[in-house]
Amino acid sequence: MTTESIRHKLYDYIRVAEDKKIKAIYTILDEEIAADHDHWNNKTFVAELDKRSADFKSVKVKAVTWVEAKTKILGSGKRKTK
């Protein structure tokens, strides 16, 4: 069984499982979940954010608005017809 199919099975199970079972699963994974989501204690992550922030402030990189980014992303999938 692939990781993706396991992920889907777990997702489907969690959506309908009893509260007691959800709490038990969470108790097992609580510390791991907290560690994975505590990005501010990840020195590599914080260093990358600091670098990107400095690049933005020094105008080393050109920023775009959300609307511009969304337009480029959604527009890139369109096929040109003749």
Backbone bond lengths (Angstrom), bond angles and torsions (degrees), N, CA, C in turn:
res aa  C-N    CA-C-N  psi(-1)  N-CA   C-N-CA  omega(-1)  CA-C   N-CA-C  phi
1 M - - - 1.444 - - 1.528 108.54 -
2 T 1.300 116.64 134.37 1.469 120.61 -178.20 1.527 110.22 -77.74
3 T 1.314 115.26 160.03 1.463 120.75 177.14 1.526 110.23 -59.90
4 E 1.304 116.34 -39.15 1.463 120.00 -179.62 1.529 111.61 -63.03
5 S 1.328 117.04 -42.52 1.468 118.96 179.66 1.529 111.21 -68.94
6 I 1.323 117.26 -35.33 1.466 120.92 175.25 1.524 109.91 -63.03
7 R 1.322 115.48 -44.62 1.469 120.64 179.45 1.533 110.68 -58.15
8 H 1.338 116.41 -43.87 1.472 120.80 179.60 1.529 111.06 -65.21
9 K 1.330 116.77 -41.93 1.465 120.10 179.24 1.526 110.83 -63.28
10 L 1.335 116.31 -42.99 1.467 119.90 178.40 1.526 111.14 -64.28
11 Y 1.321 115.89 -43.73 1.466 120.23 179.19 1.525 110.15 -59.54
12 D 1.327 117.03 -47.36 1.463 121.11 179.18 1.527 111.08 -61.66
13 Y 1.323 116.80 -40.78 1.464 120.80 -179.85 1.527 110.93 -65.39
14 I 1.326 117.04 -47.03 1.461 121.76 -177.47 1.524 111.48 -62.52
15 R 1.315 117.10 -34.24 1.470 120.23 -179.73 1.517 112.42 -61.47
16 V 1.331 118.63 -29.82 1.465 121.01 -174.52 1.534 113.81 -118.35
17 A 1.317 117.69 -0.85 1.467 120.76 -176.55 1.526 111.57 -68.96
18 E 1.326 115.35 155.00 1.458 121.86 176.99 1.531 109.64 -64.41
19 D 1.330 116.29 150.22 1.464 121.59 -179.91 1.523 112.06 -53.67
20 K 1.323 116.35 -41.40 1.470 122.02 -178.58 1.531 110.34 -58.89
21 K 1.321 116.78 -41.93 1.467 120.77 -179.19 1.530 111.13 -71.51
22 I 1.325 117.15 -38.16 1.464 120.89 177.20 1.526 109.90 -61.03
23 K 1.324 116.64 -45.27 1.464 120.86 179.45 1.531 110.96 -63.54
24 A 1.321 117.98 -37.37 1.464 121.39 178.71 1.531 110.82 -65.74
25 I 1.325 116.47 -44.39 1.477 120.90 178.48 1.522 109.89 -62.05
26 Y 1.320 115.97 -43.58 1.467 120.12 -179.09 1.528 110.76 -64.22
27 T 1.315 116.97 -40.03 1.460 120.90 178.86 1.527 110.95 -59.54
28 I 1.312 116.70 -39.92 1.463 121.60 179.26 1.531 110.87 -65.12
29 L 1.327 116.50 -39.23 1.469 120.91 -172.73 1.523 114.47 -102.08
30 D 1.324 118.51 -0.96 1.462 123.27 -172.57 1.526 113.64 -50.44
31 E 1.311 117.47 -52.72 1.469 120.39 -177.22 1.522 111.84 -64.12
32 E 1.313 116.98 -39.80 1.458 120.53 179.52 1.531 110.99 -67.39
33 I 1.322 116.51 -40.69 1.462 120.70 178.48 1.522 109.87 -62.54
34 A 1.318 116.99 -45.55 1.466 121.18 -179.76 1.524 110.87 -62.25
35 A 1.320 117.43 -41.60 1.469 121.16 -179.25 1.527 110.95 -66.32
36 D 1.323 117.36 -39.59 1.458 121.04 -179.11 1.521 112.64 -68.59
37 H 1.315 117.80 -27.26 1.453 120.95 -175.09 1.525 113.34 -102.97
38 D 1.302 118.35 6.28 1.462 121.16 179.07 1.527 109.08 -96.01
39 H 1.322 115.88 68.89 1.461 121.71 -174.62 1.525 112.78 -64.49
40 W 1.314 117.67 -27.65 1.466 119.89 -175.82 1.520 112.25 -70.24
41 N 1.309 118.66 -15.78 1.463 121.43 174.79 1.521 112.01 -95.73
42 N 1.323 117.11 2.51 1.460 122.70 178.17 1.537 108.01 -92.42
43 K 1.331 116.63 105.61 1.472 121.22 -174.37 1.526 112.15 -60.51
44 T 1.303 118.26 -37.08 1.467 121.66 179.70 1.522 110.41 -65.60
45 F 1.329 116.65 -44.08 1.458 121.62 179.17 1.529 110.94 -62.10
46 V 1.336 116.76 -47.80 1.462 121.40 -178.68 1.527 110.49 -64.79
47 A 1.317 117.64 -39.81 1.471 121.01 178.36 1.525 110.74 -62.52
48 E 1.334 117.09 -41.14 1.469 120.80 178.37 1.525 110.72 -64.54
49 L 1.314 117.37 -42.15 1.470 120.27 177.08 1.527 110.91 -62.63
50 D 1.323 116.54 -43.12 1.468 120.31 178.66 1.527 111.35 -61.35
51 K 1.337 116.80 -41.89 1.458 121.34 179.00 1.524 110.68 -63.43
52 R 1.338 116.55 -46.55 1.462 120.06 -179.31 1.522 111.47 -64.95
53 S 1.320 116.11 -38.44 1.460 120.29 178.22 1.527 110.77 -63.93
54 A 1.328 116.53 -44.45 1.468 120.78 178.67 1.524 110.73 -63.48
55 D 1.331 117.83 -42.09 1.467 121.53 177.56 1.525 110.88 -60.53
56 F 1.318 116.60 -41.59 1.465 121.05 179.69 1.531 110.69 -65.77
57 K 1.329 116.19 -46.98 1.473 120.69 -177.83 1.518 112.00 -64.96
58 S 1.323 117.54 -32.33 1.469 120.71 -179.24 1.519 111.64 -88.45
59 V 1.309 117.48 4.40 1.465 124.96 -178.85 1.531 110.63 59.92
60 K 1.321 115.91 27.88 1.461 121.20 176.51 1.528 110.40 -71.55
61 V 1.318 115.17 -27.83 1.457 120.89 176.91 1.517 108.77 -123.37
62 K 1.326 115.96 149.97 1.457 120.48 178.78 1.523 108.24 -92.62
63 A 1.303 115.83 123.24 1.458 120.31 178.08 1.524 109.53 -89.82
64 V 1.314 115.30 154.18 1.461 120.57 175.30 1.519 108.63 -125.51
65 T 1.309 116.88 154.97 1.454 120.93 178.19 1.519 109.26 -75.28
66 W 1.332 115.92 166.86 1.459 120.52 177.14 1.523 110.14 -60.97
67 V 1.307 117.21 -40.45 1.470 121.06 -179.53 1.532 110.14 -62.08
68 E 1.346 116.97 -44.36 1.468 120.30 178.82 1.534 110.66 -62.85
69 A 1.320 116.28 -44.62 1.470 120.10 -179.67 1.524 110.75 -62.78
70 K 1.325 116.19 -45.99 1.466 120.78 -179.05 1.526 110.63 -62.42
71 T 1.314 116.94 -41.19 1.464 121.20 179.22 1.525 110.61 -62.81
72 K 1.325 116.41 -44.14 1.470 120.07 178.97 1.523 111.39 -64.95
73 I 1.326 116.51 -42.39 1.459 120.21 -178.45 1.519 110.94 -66.28
74 L 1.313 116.31 -50.91 1.461 120.00 -177.92 1.522 111.58 -70.23
75 G 1.310 116.14 -33.32 1.464 120.11 -179.82 1.509 112.91 -72.91
76 S 1.338 116.93 -24.74 1.469 119.81 -176.77 1.514 112.46 -70.64
77 G 1.316 117.69 -19.29 1.462 120.85 -178.79 1.513 113.34 -88.28
78 K 1.306 117.14 -7.47 1.457 119.77 -177.68 1.527 110.36 -79.45
79 R 1.311 114.89 138.72 1.453 119.92 176.93 1.518 109.20 -95.24
80 K 1.298 114.20 140.69 1.472 118.56 177.27 1.515 108.71 -84.12
81 T 1.293 115.10 132.74 1.473 119.52 177.52 1.511 108.62 -104.46
82 K 1.333 114.37 149.83 1.465 119.03 -178.87 1.490 110.60 -89.81
